[in-house]
């Protein structure tokens, strides 16, 4: 975790670093810090708390220089305080580092460095890197970093500078690192949004790459010192696309971007006449006997919808695992297994390691991924990009609906190729998919949003919430509960509606709001029976109901009408109502929705 930025060129480095870090706070915001080469020494400023604390502290200070490095932290080793904030320096202040990742063998390294006379200021694993590099330093910083890293086990993107050299040395293993190529200036960052104000030409560094940057040149090598060549990618999104664009928060903006994101996900991939999809995947859809879907968090729930769709449409057994379990449970895998990893960032370490596990055992692998050039995209056999654009809000919204629509397309791809889905049924589903951007647009109409806001306010003091859904919308209930927990910190549980009577029914009383997804479905009558069971025990029912369904709406205390969609794509429309419910509950309670406490957007530690 953590976000890092580096700069060398003619600009004031402090401005570049603070601006870059402001685009990376989604990676962690426990503390922030910068180190700037003032011409004769490296000056460090760092503070616990969000970046705003540091930028306030820097106001009125005359810190200038044209080379610097900056960091925003998500704490792993050591509390989130000033001392543990990065950058970390050697005792003489000559070598300064910032680090994203975890140094797994930091304790023995630290002990041996202490035995050699080094003294440590922080509780972090990262600080050992500064001292290790100092041990190896004999006038050549690149060489010192290279030799020091030979002793290190773990994950890192590491950025280092030395007071006597006008250069920055960086290296990555597992944790992401991108270089921005400028004209007479060069940049480093954990992610592209930090660079877009300055350059669109970027290089995604690979695992095991090292780079040395000066203002007019750069050199990329592997850890052994052999030069490697990496292509420069031109980034098309403008800086504006990564900004809030008129909304109060990134999260709200991203909820409203869903029609566009869905359009982008589906673009050019649907074949109406034949009921097929064109996904440009170089794997044989007929060769698989079994599918494993592996993901974390919101992506996991998209996987659960995928399981339902693939089993229904392509009749292949599917299992879905949270990645942290999959990687250690010795899954049964063969070359007839297709392992699908779903990930917004393409960097989540649990998912990445689970992918490696599946590959090791011979599975073919496919990534359903948003972030171009990310680690997973380079390790899978093929990628289905979801093209949602950057998602800054820590709680995932637009990426979820894009992921689910990508899973629908995969189910169509498999079903059509394997002959379990005829062209008429395929065409019906493609028509349903085409309708999605319009239906989601409708789900976001002002009067619907106002109704949800009213309901959020009515129940804002609830201590717990229960979410119920069936069939393809059981995962919608899970995702709705997750959104409410993440954004409002209200405890929420989700159950497949039919399972409620086997336990959670004991929780129901007049203080428990129960959100029931009761949209058009072959199972609707059964869901209505479950709603009755809740009401018979004085539970408060908030029903999510298809437009025009007066029968289902009669059974609820509060009703959220949503546009009527084909049942197979209805999770994409229905979840929008639950995103808004979570969002407005959180804003009514005054929570920081873009950066919920304790969470991080991309979890690159185990
Ligand atoms: C973190 C985020 C979640 C996200 C999960 C998986 O926990 O807070 O919102 O769903 O990671 O992230 P990925 O990038 O792999 O989709």
Boltz pocket constraint, residues with backbone or C-beta under 6 A from the ligand:
constraints:
  - pocket:
      binder: B
      contacts: [[A, 296], [A, 297], [A, 298], [A, 299], [A, 342], [A, 343], [A, 344], [A, 345], [A, 346], [A, 347], [A, 348], [A, 351], [A, 394], [A, 395], [A, 396], [A, 599], [A, 600], [A, 601], [A, 602], [A, 603]]
      max_distance: 6.0
